[in-house]
Amino acid sequence: MLVDRREDFMRRLTGCGIATSLAHRRNDLHSVFAESRCELPGLDAFFSRMVHIPCGWWVGDADREFIAATIREGW
């Protein structure tokens, strides 16, 4: 998700028992891409707002509803 006030968002969800993370590093920062590295305008702004929330087959209907409701309540 892209959110404003990322730290507040993560704190709110964590307080409600919902895992959040900044799990992934930008691909362009990995050494394997060093030779092809180029300017990527807007990527820093994107990553400064990105937060990972639970998703996937292991998240049941009730969990999805709880996560969505919690987010809708605001942070």
Stockholm file with secondary structure:
# STOCKHOLM 1.0

chainA/1-75         MLVDRREDFMRRLTGCGIATSLAHRRNDLHSVFAESRCELPGLDAFFSRMVHIPCGWWVGDADREFIAATIREGW
#=GR chainA/1-75 SS CBCSSHHHHHHHHHHTTCCCBCCCCCGGGSGGGGGGCCCCTTHHHHHHHBCBCCCSTTSCHHHHHHHHHHHHHCC
#=GC SS_cons        CBCSSHHHHHHHHHHTTCCCBCCCCCGGGSGGGGGGCCCCTTHHHHHHHBCBCCCSTTSCHHHHHHHHHHHHHCC
//
